[in-house]
């Protein structure tokens, strides 16, 4: 995938029995000041259906040098084709 002036990799592995995502991995900078990237993994912990689409939720995110998830996220709502122009161009008072 494109990254700055070159390319970077983003690996997605699938469960051979279900065809669902098993993990998503990339090398990422943890902090903006980091000089080296660290392996970062998102692992689905479950699946929910929204508008007929199966979405990983909850999911855990782990920095490999930590070994345990630093973030567990859960999708509560999904909206498609929403006009977000007003939101994007809004300025805080």
N, C-alpha and C positions, 0 to 999 in steps of 0.2 A: 504494500500500500504506500502511497506517496507520503513523504515526510520531509519537510523543509526542502533542501536541494536534491534529495535522493529518494530512497525508499527505505521502509522498515517492515518488519514482519509482524503479523498478528495471526496466531494459530488457533483454530477452532477444531476441537475433537468431538466426535459424535459417538453415542452409544450404538454399537452394532445391532442390538436387539430392538431398540425402540426408534432409532434414527434421530433421537433428540440430542441436543447439545449436552456434552459431558463437561467440557471446560473451554474457556477462552483465555489465552495467554498472550502476553506481550512483554517486551522489555520497556520499562517506563522510568522516567525521572520521578522520584518520590517528592523531591522539593525542587523548586525552580533553580536553586543554587547548586544542585548536585552535578558532579562531573561525570558520574557513571550511572548507567541505568540498572534497575533491579527488576527481576522477573516478578510479574504481577499476574494473578490468576483470579478469574471469576468462575465460580462453580454453582450451578443451579442446585438448590436444595429442595425444590418442588416446582410444580407447574400449575398455572391458572389459565383459564380461557376467558378472553375478552373479545367480544364481537366476533366470535368464531375463530379467533387466532390464539393458539397456545403460546404462552409467554412464560419464561422462567421467573418464578417468584415463589418463595423468597430465594435469594442468591447471596453467597458469601464471597467477599473479596479479600485476598490474602497477598501480602508482600512475602515472597519466599524466604527472605532472611529472618522474618518474624516467626513464620511457621504456623501462626494461628490467624483467623480472620480479624481484620481491623474494622470491617464494615459488613453488616448484614442488611440487605435492602429487601423491601417488599413492595410490589406494584399494587396500588390501591385502585387506580382508575386509568383507562386508556382512552384517548380521543384521537380520531383520525381526521385529516383534512381540515384542521381548525385554522381560522384566520388569526394569525398572531402578530400581524403588522403593528397594530396599536400597542401591544405589549412590548415588542422589540424596540419601538421608537420612543416609548414613554421615558420621561426623565423624572427622577425623584425630586420632590420639592426641596 
